[in-house]
């Protein structure tokens, strides 16, 4: 699984070895539920940003090599990052922070929602499935039945995990 940070600032070159720039953002198709490519920012001040679609990528690791580039305007992840996620009753769940997508198909597997600094620490972030989300102009509507996965921070000494380990291994 990949996240946006895995590609951010990755250098991009064409097949001839000429540098095209670096990855600035992800181009997403939220209705299909996939990452369609990458927004490439040029090192030149006079050249506009370009897109490299996933079909044009020959290889990537620490450096991306692409066969072609495209101009145009597509939905970038930064356009939806920070949008409020609300449920059907109008309750705010949190704000979009990141996405997780498949490494082979680039299909979005989940949307990471930040619920606030203190709440993230106490209860964790939420991962919502894209099939349960509807993208609007100002908000994202969550129409699922429950929140799917919660990340939780549990300090081991606070909840007695170390004591249970000692009791189970009879080192009392």
Phi and psi in radians as a Rosetta constraint file:
Dihedral C 1 N 2 CA 2 C 2 CIRCULARHARMONIC -2.056 0.35
Dihedral N 2 CA 2 C 2 N 3 CIRCULARHARMONIC 2.747 0.35
Dihedral C 2 N 3 CA 3 C 3 CIRCULARHARMONIC -2.217 0.35
Dihedral N 3 CA 3 C 3 N 4 CIRCULARHARMONIC 2.993 0.35
Dihedral C 3 N 4 CA 4 C 4 CIRCULARHARMONIC -1.017 0.35
Dihedral N 4 CA 4 C 4 N 5 CIRCULARHARMONIC -0.712 0.35
Dihedral C 4 N 5 CA 5 C 5 CIRCULARHARMONIC -1.098 0.35
Dihedral N 5 CA 5 C 5 N 6 CIRCULARHARMONIC -0.343 0.35
Dihedral C 5 N 6 CA 6 C 6 CIRCULARHARMONIC -1.224 0.35
Dihedral N 6 CA 6 C 6 N 7 CIRCULARHARMONIC -0.360 0.35
Dihedral C 6 N 7 CA 7 C 7 CIRCULARHARMONIC -1.985 0.35
Dihedral N 7 CA 7 C 7 N 8 CIRCULARHARMONIC -0.310 0.35
Dihedral C 7 N 8 CA 8 C 8 CIRCULARHARMONIC -1.019 0.35
Dihedral N 8 CA 8 C 8 N 9 CIRCULARHARMONIC 2.274 0.35
Dihedral C 8 N 9 CA 9 C 9 CIRCULARHARMONIC 1.188 0.35
Dihedral N 9 CA 9 C 9 N 10 CIRCULARHARMONIC 0.259 0.35
Dihedral C 9 N 10 CA 10 C 10 CIRCULARHARMONIC -1.227 0.35
Dihedral N 10 CA 10 C 10 N 11 CIRCULARHARMONIC 2.303 0.35
Dihedral C 10 N 11 CA 11 C 11 CIRCULARHARMONIC -1.223 0.35
Dihedral N 11 CA 11 C 11 N 12 CIRCULARHARMONIC 2.473 0.35
Dihedral C 11 N 12 CA 12 C 12 CIRCULARHARMONIC -2.177 0.35
Dihedral N 12 CA 12 C 12 N 13 CIRCULARHARMONIC 2.299 0.35
Dihedral C 12 N 13 CA 13 C 13 CIRCULARHARMONIC -2.225 0.35
Dihedral N 13 CA 13 C 13 N 14 CIRCULARHARMONIC 2.756 0.35
Dihedral C 13 N 14 CA 14 C 14 CIRCULARHARMONIC -1.534 0.35
Dihedral N 14 CA 14 C 14 N 15 CIRCULARHARMONIC -3.126 0.35
Dihedral C 14 N 15 CA 15 C 15 CIRCULARHARMONIC -1.179 0.35
Dihedral N 15 CA 15 C 15 N 16 CIRCULARHARMONIC -0.342 0.35
Dihedral C 15 N 16 CA 16 C 16 CIRCULARHARMONIC -1.500 0.35
Dihedral N 16 CA 16 C 16 N 17 CIRCULARHARMONIC -0.068 0.35
Dihedral C 16 N 17 CA 17 C 17 CIRCULARHARMONIC 1.625 0.35
Dihedral N 17 CA 17 C 17 N 18 CIRCULARHARMONIC 0.001 0.35
Dihedral C 17 N 18 CA 18 C 18 CIRCULARHARMONIC -1.360 0.35
Dihedral N 18 CA 18 C 18 N 19 CIRCULARHARMONIC 2.316 0.35
Dihedral C 18 N 19 CA 19 C 19 CIRCULARHARMONIC -1.224 0.35
Dihedral N 19 CA 19 C 19 N 20 CIRCULARHARMONIC 2.288 0.35
Dihedral C 19 N 20 CA 20 C 20 CIRCULARHARMONIC -1.674 0.35
Dihedral N 20 CA 20 C 20 N 21 CIRCULARHARMONIC -0.426 0.35
Dihedral C 20 N 21 CA 21 C 21 CIRCULARHARMONIC 2.464 0.35
Dihedral N 21 CA 21 C 21 N 22 CIRCULARHARMONIC -2.573 0.35
Dihedral C 21 N 22 CA 22 C 22 CIRCULARHARMONIC -2.392 0.35
Dihedral N 22 CA 22 C 22 N 23 CIRCULARHARMONIC 2.745 0.35
Dihedral C 22 N 23 CA 23 C 23 CIRCULARHARMONIC -1.253 0.35
Dihedral N 23 CA 23 C 23 N 24 CIRCULARHARMONIC 2.130 0.35
Dihedral C 23 N 24 CA 24 C 24 CIRCULARHARMONIC -1.775 0.35
Dihedral N 24 CA 24 C 24 N 25 CIRCULARHARMONIC -0.580 0.35
Dihedral C 24 N 25 CA 25 C 25 CIRCULARHARMONIC -2.826 0.35
Dihedral N 25 CA 25 C 25 N 26 CIRCULARHARMONIC 2.986 0.35
Dihedral C 25 N 26 CA 26 C 26 CIRCULARHARMONIC -1.684 0.35
Dihedral N 26 CA 26 C 26 N 27 CIRCULARHARMONIC 2.465 0.35
Dihedral C 26 N 27 CA 27 C 27 CIRCULARHARMONIC -1.708 0.35
Dihedral N 27 CA 27 C 27 N 28 CIRCULARHARMONIC 2.134 0.35
Dihedral C 27 N 28 CA 28 C 28 CIRCULARHARMONIC -2.106 0.35
Dihedral N 28 CA 28 C 28 N 29 CIRCULARHARMONIC 2.633 0.35
Dihedral C 28 N 29 CA 29 C 29 CIRCULARHARMONIC -2.032 0.35
Dihedral N 29 CA 29 C 29 N 30 CIRCULARHARMONIC 1.660 0.35
Dihedral C 29 N 30 CA 30 C 30 CIRCULARHARMONIC -1.189 0.35
Dihedral N 30 CA 30 C 30 N 31 CIRCULARHARMONIC -0.480 0.35
Dihedral C 30 N 31 CA 31 C 31 CIRCULARHARMONIC -1.312 0.35
Dihedral N 31 CA 31 C 31 N 32 CIRCULARHARMONIC -0.596 0.35
Dihedral C 31 N 32 CA 32 C 32 CIRCULARHARMONIC -1.457 0.35
Dihedral N 32 CA 32 C 32 N 33 CIRCULARHARMONIC -0.484 0.35
Dihedral C 32 N 33 CA 33 C 33 CIRCULARHARMONIC 1.518 0.35
Dihedral N 33 CA 33 C 33 N 34 CIRCULARHARMONIC 0.714 0.35
Dihedral C 33 N 34 CA 34 C 34 CIRCULARHARMONIC -2.587 0.35
Dihedral N 34 CA 34 C 34 N 35 CIRCULARHARMONIC 2.824 0.35
Dihedral C 34 N 35 CA 35 C 35 CIRCULARHARMONIC -1.532 0.35
Dihedral N 35 CA 35 C 35 N 36 CIRCULARHARMONIC 2.124 0.35
Dihedral C 35 N 36 CA 36 C 36 CIRCULARHARMONIC -1.656 0.35
Dihedral N 36 CA 36 C 36 N 37 CIRCULARHARMONIC -0.266 0.35
Dihedral C 36 N 37 CA 37 C 37 CIRCULARHARMONIC 2.955 0.35
Dihedral N 37 CA 37 C 37 N 38 CIRCULARHARMONIC -2.765 0.35
Dihedral C 37 N 38 CA 38 C 38 CIRCULARHARMONIC -2.347 0.35
Dihedral N 38 CA 38 C 38 N 39 CIRCULARHARMONIC 2.462 0.35
Dihedral C 38 N 39 CA 39 C 39 CIRCULARHARMONIC -1.473 0.35
Dihedral N 39 CA 39 C 39 N 40 CIRCULARHARMONIC 2.145 0.35
Dihedral C 39 N 40 CA 40 C 40 CIRCULARHARMONIC -1.879 0.35
Dihedral N 40 CA 40 C 40 N 41 CIRCULARHARMONIC 2.177 0.35
Dihedral C 40 N 41 CA 41 C 41 CIRCULARHARMONIC -1.696 0.35
Dihedral N 41 CA 41 C 41 N 42 CIRCULARHARMONIC 2.228 0.35
Dihedral C 41 N 42 CA 42 C 42 CIRCULARHARMONIC -1.349 0.35
Dihedral N 42 CA 42 C 42 N 43 CIRCULARHARMONIC 2.650 0.35
Dihedral C 42 N 43 CA 43 C 43 CIRCULARHARMONIC -1.297 0.35
Dihedral N 43 CA 43 C 43 N 44 CIRCULARHARMONIC -0.351 0.35
Dihedral C 43 N 44 CA 44 C 44 CIRCULARHARMONIC -1.412 0.35
Dihedral N 44 CA 44 C 44 N 45 CIRCULARHARMONIC 2.404 0.35
Dihedral C 44 N 45 CA 45 C 45 CIRCULARHARMONIC -1.261 0.35
Dihedral N 45 CA 45 C 45 N 46 CIRCULARHARMONIC -0.417 0.35
Dihedral C 45 N 46 CA 46 C 46 CIRCULARHARMONIC -1.670 0.35
Dihedral N 46 CA 46 C 46 N 47 CIRCULARHARMONIC -0.086 0.35
Dihedral C 46 N 47 CA 47 C 47 CIRCULARHARMONIC -1.776 0.35
Dihedral N 47 CA 47 C 47 N 48 CIRCULARHARMONIC 2.391 0.35
Dihedral C 47 N 48 CA 48 C 48 CIRCULARHARMONIC -1.376 0.35
Dihedral N 48 CA 48 C 48 N 49 CIRCULARHARMONIC 2.962 0.35
Dihedral C 48 N 49 CA 49 C 49 CIRCULARHARMONIC -1.211 0.35
Dihedral N 49 CA 49 C 49 N 50 CIRCULARHARMONIC 2.623 0.35
Dihedral C 49 N 50 CA 50 C 50 CIRCULARHARMONIC -2.203 0.35
Dihedral N 50 CA 50 C 50 N 51 CIRCULARHARMONIC 2.920 0.35
Dihedral C 50 N 51 CA 51 C 51 CIRCULARHARMONIC -2.073 0.35
Dihedral N 51 CA 51 C 51 N 52 CIRCULARHARMONIC 2.486 0.35
Dihedral C 51 N 52 CA 52 C 52 CIRCULARHARMONIC -2.060 0.35
Dihedral N 52 CA 52 C 52 N 53 CIRCULARHARMONIC 2.084 0.35
Dihedral C 52 N 53 CA 53 C 53 CIRCULARHARMONIC -1.429 0.35
Dihedral N 53 CA 53 C 53 N 54 CIRCULARHARMONIC 2.743 0.35
Dihedral C 53 N 54 CA 54 C 54 CIRCULARHARMONIC -1.081 0.35
Dihedral N 54 CA 54 C 54 N 55 CIRCULARHARMONIC -0.497 0.35
Dihedral C 54 N 55 CA 55 C 55 CIRCULARHARMONIC -1.207 0.35
Dihedral N 55 CA 55 C 55 N 56 CIRCULARHARMONIC -0.414 0.35
Dihedral C 55 N 56 CA 56 C 56 CIRCULARHARMONIC -1.554 0.35
Dihedral N 56 CA 56 C 56 N 57 CIRCULARHARMONIC -0.073 0.35
Dihedral C 56 N 57 CA 57 C 57 CIRCULARHARMONIC -1.429 0.35
Dihedral N 57 CA 57 C 57 N 58 CIRCULARHARMONIC 2.153 0.35
Dihedral C 57 N 58 CA 58 C 58 CIRCULARHARMONIC -1.512 0.35
Dihedral N 58 CA 58 C 58 N 59 CIRCULARHARMONIC -0.807 0.35
Dihedral C 58 N 59 CA 59 C 59 CIRCULARHARMONIC -2.757 0.35
Dihedral N 59 CA 59 C 59 N 60 CIRCULARHARMONIC 2.773 0.35
Dihedral C 59 N 60 CA 60 C 60 CIRCULARHARMONIC -2.703 0.35
Dihedral N 60 CA 60 C 60 N 61 CIRCULARHARMONIC 2.518 0.35
Dihedral C 60 N 61 CA 61 C 61 CIRCULARHARMONIC -2.622 0.35
Dihedral N 61 CA 61 C 61 N 62 CIRCULARHARMONIC -1.686 0.35
Dihedral C 61 N 62 CA 62 C 62 CIRCULARHARMONIC -1.597 0.35
Dihedral N 62 CA 62 C 62 N 63 CIRCULARHARMONIC -0.205 0.35
Dihedral C 62 N 63 CA 63 C 63 CIRCULARHARMONIC -2.431 0.35
Dihedral N 63 CA 63 C 63 N 64 CIRCULARHARMONIC 2.471 0.35
Dihedral C 63 N 64 CA 64 C 64 CIRCULARHARMONIC -1.877 0.35
Dihedral N 64 CA 64 C 64 N 65 CIRCULARHARMONIC 2.400 0.35
Dihedral C 64 N 65 CA 65 C 65 CIRCULARHARMONIC -2.066 0.35
Dihedral N 65 CA 65 C 65 N 66 CIRCULARHARMONIC 2.207 0.35
Dihedral C 65 N 66 CA 66 C 66 CIRCULARHARMONIC -2.176 0.35
Dihedral N 66 CA 66 C 66 N 67 CIRCULARHARMONIC 2.593 0.35
Dihedral C 66 N 67 CA 67 C 67 CIRCULARHARMONIC -1.472 0.35
Dihedral N 67 CA 67 C 67 N 68 CIRCULARHARMONIC -0.501 0.35
Dihedral C 67 N 68 CA 68 C 68 CIRCULARHARMONIC -2.674 0.35
Dihedral N 68 CA 68 C 68 N 69 CIRCULARHARMONIC 2.975 0.35
Dihedral C 68 N 69 CA 69 C 69 CIRCULARHARMONIC -2.338 0.35
Dihedral N 69 CA 69 C 69 N 70 CIRCULARHARMONIC 2.768 0.35
Dihedral C 69 N 70 CA 70 C 70 CIRCULARHARMONIC -2.386 0.35
Dihedral N 70 CA 70 C 70 N 71 CIRCULARHARMONIC 2.607 0.35
Dihedral C 70 N 71 CA 71 C 71 CIRCULARHARMONIC -1.799 0.35
Dihedral N 71 CA 71 C 71 N 72 CIRCULARHARMONIC 2.827 0.35
Dihedral C 71 N 72 CA 72 C 72 CIRCULARHARMONIC 2.493 0.35
Dihedral N 72 CA 72 C 72 N 73 CIRCULARHARMONIC -3.014 0.35
Dihedral C 72 N 73 CA 73 C 73 CIRCULARHARMONIC -2.265 0.35
Dihedral N 73 CA 73 C 73 N 74 CIRCULARHARMONIC 2.136 0.35
Dihedral C 73 N 74 CA 74 C 74 CIRCULARHARMONIC -2.260 0.35
Dihedral N 74 CA 74 C 74 N 75 CIRCULARHARMONIC 2.900 0.35
Dihedral C 74 N 75 CA 75 C 75 CIRCULARHARMONIC -1.269 0.35
Dihedral N 75 CA 75 C 75 N 76 CIRCULARHARMONIC 2.093 0.35
Dihedral C 75 N 76 CA 76 C 76 CIRCULARHARMONIC -1.703 0.35
Dihedral N 76 CA 76 C 76 N 77 CIRCULARHARMONIC 2.722 0.35
Dihedral C 76 N 77 CA 77 C 77 CIRCULARHARMONIC -1.060 0.35
Dihedral N 77 CA 77 C 77 N 78 CIRCULARHARMONIC -0.613 0.35
Dihedral C 77 N 78 CA 78 C 78 CIRCULARHARMONIC -1.078 0.35
Dihedral N 78 CA 78 C 78 N 79 CIRCULARHARMONIC -0.378 0.35
Dihedral C 78 N 79 CA 79 C 79 CIRCULARHARMONIC -1.227 0.35
Dihedral N 79 CA 79 C 79 N 80 CIRCULARHARMONIC -0.485 0.35
Dihedral C 79 N 80 CA 80 C 80 CIRCULARHARMONIC -1.883 0.35
Dihedral N 80 CA 80 C 80 N 81 CIRCULARHARMONIC -0.264 0.35
Dihedral C 80 N 81 CA 81 C 81 CIRCULARHARMONIC -1.123 0.35
Dihedral N 81 CA 81 C 81 N 82 CIRCULARHARMONIC 2.298 0.35
Dihedral C 81 N 82 CA 82 C 82 CIRCULARHARMONIC 1.576 0.35
Dihedral N 82 CA 82 C 82 N 83 CIRCULARHARMONIC -0.094 0.35
Dihedral C 82 N 83 CA 83 C 83 CIRCULARHARMONIC -1.228 0.35
Dihedral N 83 CA 83 C 83 N 84 CIRCULARHARMONIC 2.519 0.35
Dihedral C 83 N 84 CA 84 C 84 CIRCULARHARMONIC -1.292 0.35
Dihedral N 84 CA 84 C 84 N 85 CIRCULARHARMONIC 2.421 0.35
Dihedral C 84 N 85 CA 85 C 85 CIRCULARHARMONIC -1.853 0.35
Dihedral N 85 CA 85 C 85 N 86 CIRCULARHARMONIC 2.137 0.35
Dihedral C 85 N 86 CA 86 C 86 CIRCULARHARMONIC -2.129 0.35
Dihedral N 86 CA 86 C 86 N 87 CIRCULARHARMONIC 2.675 0.35
Dihedral C 86 N 87 CA 87 C 87 CIRCULARHARMONIC -1.603 0.35
Dihedral N 87 CA 87 C 87 N 88 CIRCULARHARMONIC -3.113 0.35
Dihedral C 87 N 88 CA 88 C 88 CIRCULARHARMONIC -1.114 0.35
Dihedral N 88 CA 88 C 88 N 89 CIRCULARHARMONIC -0.523 0.35
Dihedral C 88 N 89 CA 89 C 89 CIRCULARHARMONIC -1.426 0.35
Dihedral N 89 CA 89 C 89 N 90 CIRCULARHARMONIC -0.075 0.35
Dihedral C 89 N 90 CA 90 C 90 CIRCULARHARMONIC 1.636 0.35
Dihedral N 90 CA 90 C 90 N 91 CIRCULARHARMONIC 0.059 0.35
Dihedral C 90 N 91 CA 91 C 91 CIRCULARHARMONIC -1.340 0.35
Dihedral N 91 CA 91 C 91 N 92 CIRCULARHARMONIC 2.391 0.35
Dihedral C 91 N 92 CA 92 C 92 CIRCULARHARMONIC -1.416 0.35
Dihedral N 92 CA 92 C 92 N 93 CIRCULARHARMONIC 2.210 0.35
Dihedral C 92 N 93 CA 93 C 93 CIRCULARHARMONIC -1.537 0.35
Dihedral N 93 CA 93 C 93 N 94 CIRCULARHARMONIC -0.720 0.35
Dihedral C 93 N 94 CA 94 C 94 CIRCULARHARMONIC 2.888 0.35
Dihedral N 94 CA 94 C 94 N 95 CIRCULARHARMONIC -2.799 0.35
Dihedral C 94 N 95 CA 95 C 95 CIRCULARHARMONIC -2.131 0.35
Dihedral N 95 CA 95 C 95 N 96 CIRCULARHARMONIC 2.525 0.35
Dihedral C 95 N 96 CA 96 C 96 CIRCULARHARMONIC -1.140 0.35
Dihedral N 96 CA 96 C 96 N 97 CIRCULARHARMONIC 2.235 0.35
Dihedral C 96 N 97 CA 97 C 97 CIRCULARHARMONIC -1.979 0.35
Dihedral N 97 CA 97 C 97 N 98 CIRCULARHARMONIC -0.722 0.35
Dihedral C 97 N 98 CA 98 C 98 CIRCULARHARMONIC -2.811 0.35
Dihedral N 98 CA 98 C 98 N 99 CIRCULARHARMONIC 2.997 0.35
Dihedral C 98 N 99 CA 99 C 99 CIRCULARHARMONIC -2.250 0.35
Dihedral N 99 CA 99 C 99 N 100 CIRCULARHARMONIC 2.691 0.35
Dihedral C 99 N 100 CA 100 C 100 CIRCULARHARMONIC -2.022 0.35
Dihedral N 100 CA 100 C 100 N 101 CIRCULARHARMONIC 2.244 0.35
Dihedral C 100 N 101 CA 101 C 101 CIRCULARHARMONIC -2.330 0.35
Dihedral N 101 CA 101 C 101 N 102 CIRCULARHARMONIC 2.720 0.35
Dihedral C 101 N 102 CA 102 C 102 CIRCULARHARMONIC -1.172 0.35
Dihedral N 102 CA 102 C 102 N 103 CIRCULARHARMONIC 2.425 0.35
Dihedral C 102 N 103 CA 103 C 103 CIRCULARHARMONIC -1.284 0.35
Dihedral N 103 CA 103 C 103 N 104 CIRCULARHARMONIC -0.381 0.35
Dihedral C 103 N 104 CA 104 C 104 CIRCULARHARMONIC -1.691 0.35
Dihedral N 104 CA 104 C 104 N 105 CIRCULARHARMONIC -0.813 0.35
Dihedral C 104 N 105 CA 105 C 105 CIRCULARHARMONIC -1.745 0.35
Dihedral N 105 CA 105 C 105 N 106 CIRCULARHARMONIC -0.226 0.35
Dihedral C 105 N 106 CA 106 C 106 CIRCULARHARMONIC 1.101 0.35
Dihedral N 106 CA 106 C 106 N 107 CIRCULARHARMONIC 0.388 0.35
Dihedral C 106 N 107 CA 107 C 107 CIRCULARHARMONIC -1.383 0.35
Dihedral N 107 CA 107 C 107 N 108 CIRCULARHARMONIC 2.338 0.35
Dihedral C 107 N 108 CA 108 C 108 CIRCULARHARMONIC -1.207 0.35
Dihedral N 108 CA 108 C 108 N 109 CIRCULARHARMONIC 2.142 0.35
Dihedral C 108 N 109 CA 109 C 109 CIRCULARHARMONIC -1.643 0.35
Dihedral N 109 CA 109 C 109 N 110 CIRCULARHARMONIC -0.488 0.35
Dihedral C 109 N 110 CA 110 C 110 CIRCULARHARMONIC -2.913 0.35
Dihedral N 110 CA 110 C 110 N 111 CIRCULARHARMONIC 2.748 0.35
Dihedral C 110 N 111 CA 111 C 111 CIRCULARHARMONIC -2.011 0.35
Dihedral N 111 CA 111 C 111 N 112 CIRCULARHARMONIC 2.126 0.35
Dihedral C 111 N 112 CA 112 C 112 CIRCULARHARMONIC -1.476 0.35
Dihedral N 112 CA 112 C 112 N 113 CIRCULARHARMONIC 2.191 0.35
Dihedral C 112 N 113 CA 113 C 113 CIRCULARHARMONIC -2.014 0.35
Dihedral N 113 CA 113 C 113 N 114 CIRCULARHARMONIC 2.187 0.35
Dihedral C 113 N 114 CA 114 C 114 CIRCULARHARMONIC -1.528 0.35
Dihedral N 114 CA 114 C 114 N 115 CIRCULARHARMONIC 2.267 0.35
Dihedral C 114 N 115 CA 115 C 115 CIRCULARHARMONIC -1.808 0.35
Dihedral N 115 CA 115 C 115 N 116 CIRCULARHARMONIC 0.094 0.35
Dihedral C 115 N 116 CA 116 C 116 CIRCULARHARMONIC 2.080 0.35
Dihedral N 116 CA 116 C 116 N 117 CIRCULARHARMONIC 2.652 0.35
Dihedral C 116 N 117 CA 117 C 117 CIRCULARHARMONIC -1.024 0.35
Dihedral N 117 CA 117 C 117 N 118 CIRCULARHARMONIC -0.936 0.35
Dihedral C 117 N 118 CA 118 C 118 CIRCULARHARMONIC -1.174 0.35
Dihedral N 118 CA 118 C 118 N 119 CIRCULARHARMONIC -0.732 0.35
Dihedral C 118 N 119 CA 119 C 119 CIRCULARHARMONIC -1.164 0.35
Dihedral N 119 CA 119 C 119 N 120 CIRCULARHARMONIC -0.656 0.35
Dihedral C 119 N 120 CA 120 C 120 CIRCULARHARMONIC -1.042 0.35
Dihedral N 120 CA 120 C 120 N 121 CIRCULARHARMONIC -0.735 0.35
Dihedral C 120 N 121 CA 121 C 121 CIRCULARHARMONIC -1.179 0.35
Dihedral N 121 CA 121 C 121 N 122 CIRCULARHARMONIC -0.763 0.35
Dihedral C 121 N 122 CA 122 C 122 CIRCULARHARMONIC -1.395 0.35
Dihedral N 122 CA 122 C 122 N 123 CIRCULARHARMONIC -0.736 0.35
Dihedral C 122 N 123 CA 123 C 123 CIRCULARHARMONIC -2.031 0.35
Dihedral N 123 CA 123 C 123 N 124 CIRCULARHARMONIC -0.281 0.35
Dihedral C 123 N 124 CA 124 C 124 CIRCULARHARMONIC 1.632 0.35
Dihedral N 124 CA 124 C 124 N 125 CIRCULARHARMONIC 2.952 0.35
Dihedral C 124 N 125 CA 125 C 125 CIRCULARHARMONIC -1.451 0.35
Dihedral N 125 CA 125 C 125 N 126 CIRCULARHARMONIC 2.897 0.35
Dihedral C 125 N 126 CA 126 C 126 CIRCULARHARMONIC -1.964 0.35
Dihedral N 126 CA 126 C 126 N 127 CIRCULARHARMONIC 2.516 0.35
Dihedral C 126 N 127 CA 127 C 127 CIRCULARHARMONIC -2.030 0.35
Dihedral N 127 CA 127 C 127 N 128 CIRCULARHARMONIC 2.103 0.35
Dihedral C 127 N 128 CA 128 C 128 CIRCULARHARMONIC -1.920 0.35
Dihedral N 128 CA 128 C 128 N 129 CIRCULARHARMONIC 2.492 0.35
Dihedral C 128 N 129 CA 129 C 129 CIRCULARHARMONIC -1.320 0.35
Dihedral N 129 CA 129 C 129 N 130 CIRCULARHARMONIC 2.446 0.35
Dihedral C 129 N 130 CA 130 C 130 CIRCULARHARMONIC -1.118 0.35
Dihedral N 130 CA 130 C 130 N 131 CIRCULARHARMONIC -0.440 0.35
Dihedral C 130 N 131 CA 131 C 131 CIRCULARHARMONIC -1.195 0.35
Dihedral N 131 CA 131 C 131 N 132 CIRCULARHARMONIC -0.318 0.35
Dihedral C 131 N 132 CA 132 C 132 CIRCULARHARMONIC -1.683 0.35
Dihedral N 132 CA 132 C 132 N 133 CIRCULARHARMONIC 0.120 0.35
Dihedral C 132 N 133 CA 133 C 133 CIRCULARHARMONIC -2.082 0.35
Dihedral N 133 CA 133 C 133 N 134 CIRCULARHARMONIC 2.464 0.35
Dihedral C 133 N 134 CA 134 C 134 CIRCULARHARMONIC -2.114 0.35
Dihedral N 134 CA 134 C 134 N 135 CIRCULARHARMONIC 2.174 0.35
Dihedral C 134 N 135 CA 135 C 135 CIRCULARHARMONIC -1.473 0.35
Dihedral N 135 CA 135 C 135 N 136 CIRCULARHARMONIC 2.164 0.35
Dihedral C 135 N 136 CA 136 C 136 CIRCULARHARMONIC -1.950 0.35
Dihedral N 136 CA 136 C 136 N 137 CIRCULARHARMONIC -3.040 0.35
Dihedral C 136 N 137 CA 137 C 137 CIRCULARHARMONIC -1.223 0.35
Dihedral N 137 CA 137 C 137 N 138 CIRCULARHARMONIC -0.720 0.35
Dihedral C 137 N 138 CA 138 C 138 CIRCULARHARMONIC -2.013 0.35
Dihedral N 138 CA 138 C 138 N 139 CIRCULARHARMONIC -0.368 0.35
Dihedral C 138 N 139 CA 139 C 139 CIRCULARHARMONIC -2.422 0.35
Dihedral N 139 CA 139 C 139 N 140 CIRCULARHARMONIC 2.912 0.35
Dihedral C 139 N 140 CA 140 C 140 CIRCULARHARMONIC -2.008 0.35
Dihedral N 140 CA 140 C 140 N 141 CIRCULARHARMONIC 2.237 0.35
Dihedral C 140 N 141 CA 141 C 141 CIRCULARHARMONIC -1.665 0.35
Dihedral N 141 CA 141 C 141 N 142 CIRCULARHARMONIC 2.209 0.35
Dihedral C 141 N 142 CA 142 C 142 CIRCULARHARMONIC -1.709 0.35
Dihedral N 142 CA 142 C 142 N 143 CIRCULARHARMONIC 2.084 0.35
Dihedral C 142 N 143 CA 143 C 143 CIRCULARHARMONIC -2.033 0.35
Dihedral N 143 CA 143 C 143 N 144 CIRCULARHARMONIC 0.383 0.35
Dihedral C 143 N 144 CA 144 C 144 CIRCULARHARMONIC -1.420 0.35
Dihedral N 144 CA 144 C 144 N 145 CIRCULARHARMONIC 3.017 0.35
Dihedral C 144 N 145 CA 145 C 145 CIRCULARHARMONIC -1.456 0.35
Dihedral N 145 CA 145 C 145 N 146 CIRCULARHARMONIC -0.613 0.35
Dihedral C 145 N 146 CA 146 C 146 CIRCULARHARMONIC -2.638 0.35
Dihedral N 146 CA 146 C 146 N 147 CIRCULARHARMONIC 2.870 0.35
Dihedral C 146 N 147 CA 147 C 147 CIRCULARHARMONIC -1.284 0.35
Dihedral N 147 CA 147 C 147 N 148 CIRCULARHARMONIC 2.347 0.35
Dihedral C 147 N 148 CA 148 C 148 CIRCULARHARMONIC -1.339 0.35
Dihedral N 148 CA 148 C 148 N 149 CIRCULARHARMONIC -0.962 0.35
Dihedral C 148 N 149 CA 149 C 149 CIRCULARHARMONIC -2.319 0.35
Dihedral N 149 CA 149 C 149 N 150 CIRCULARHARMONIC 2.342 0.35
Dihedral C 149 N 150 CA 150 C 150 CIRCULARHARMONIC -1.997 0.35
Dihedral N 150 CA 150 C 150 N 151 CIRCULARHARMONIC 2.303 0.35
Dihedral C 150 N 151 CA 151 C 151 CIRCULARHARMONIC -1.550 0.35
Dihedral N 151 CA 151 C 151 N 152 CIRCULARHARMONIC 2.300 0.35
Dihedral C 151 N 152 CA 152 C 152 CIRCULARHARMONIC -2.231 0.35
Dihedral N 152 CA 152 C 152 N 153 CIRCULARHARMONIC 2.350 0.35
Dihedral C 152 N 153 CA 153 C 153 CIRCULARHARMONIC -1.617 0.35
Dihedral N 153 CA 153 C 153 N 154 CIRCULARHARMONIC 2.049 0.35
Dihedral C 153 N 154 CA 154 C 154 CIRCULARHARMONIC -2.169 0.35
Dihedral N 154 CA 154 C 154 N 155 CIRCULARHARMONIC 1.801 0.35
Dihedral C 154 N 155 CA 155 C 155 CIRCULARHARMONIC -1.117 0.35
Dihedral N 155 CA 155 C 155 N 156 CIRCULARHARMONIC 2.243 0.35
Dihedral C 155 N 156 CA 156 C 156 CIRCULARHARMONIC -1.155 0.35
Dihedral N 156 CA 156 C 156 N 157 CIRCULARHARMONIC -0.678 0.35
Dihedral C 156 N 157 CA 157 C 157 CIRCULARHARMONIC -1.241 0.35
Dihedral N 157 CA 157 C 157 N 158 CIRCULARHARMONIC -0.565 0.35
Dihedral C 157 N 158 CA 158 C 158 CIRCULARHARMONIC -1.138 0.35
Dihedral N 158 CA 158 C 158 N 159 CIRCULARHARMONIC -0.635 0.35
Dihedral C 158 N 159 CA 159 C 159 CIRCULARHARMONIC -1.809 0.35
Dihedral N 159 CA 159 C 159 N 160 CIRCULARHARMONIC 0.202 0.35
Dihedral C 159 N 160 CA 160 C 160 CIRCULARHARMONIC 1.320 0.35
Dihedral N 160 CA 160 C 160 N 161 CIRCULARHARMONIC 0.368 0.35
Dihedral C 160 N 161 CA 161 C 161 CIRCULARHARMONIC -1.117 0.35
Dihedral N 161 CA 161 C 161 N 162 CIRCULARHARMONIC -0.664 0.35
Dihedral C 161 N 162 CA 162 C 162 CIRCULARHARMONIC -1.182 0.35
Dihedral N 162 CA 162 C 162 N 163 CIRCULARHARMONIC -0.687 0.35
Dihedral C 162 N 163 CA 163 C 163 CIRCULARHARMONIC -1.124 0.35
Dihedral N 163 CA 163 C 163 N 164 CIRCULARHARMONIC -0.689 0.35
Dihedral C 163 N 164 CA 164 C 164 CIRCULARHARMONIC -1.140 0.35
Dihedral N 164 CA 164 C 164 N 165 CIRCULARHARMONIC -0.649 0.35
Dihedral C 164 N 165 CA 165 C 165 CIRCULARHARMONIC -1.117 0.35
Dihedral N 165 CA 165 C 165 N 166 CIRCULARHARMONIC -0.772 0.35
Dihedral C 165 N 166 CA 166 C 166 CIRCULARHARMONIC -1.134 0.35
Dihedral N 166 CA 166 C 166 N 167 CIRCULARHARMONIC -0.756 0.35
Dihedral C 166 N 167 CA 167 C 167 CIRCULARHARMONIC -1.109 0.35
Dihedral N 167 CA 167 C 167 N 168 CIRCULARHARMONIC -0.741 0.35
Dihedral C 167 N 168 CA 168 C 168 CIRCULARHARMONIC -1.205 0.35
Dihedral N 168 CA 168 C 168 N 169 CIRCULARHARMONIC -0.493 0.35
Dihedral C 168 N 169 CA 169 C 169 CIRCULARHARMONIC -1.735 0.35
Dihedral N 169 CA 169 C 169 N 170 CIRCULARHARMONIC 0.153 0.35
Dihedral C 169 N 170 CA 170 C 170 CIRCULARHARMONIC 0.915 0.35
Dihedral N 170 CA 170 C 170 N 171 CIRCULARHARMONIC 0.784 0.35
Dihedral C 170 N 171 CA 171 C 171 CIRCULARHARMONIC -1.815 0.35
Dihedral N 171 CA 171 C 171 N 172 CIRCULARHARMONIC 0.570 0.35
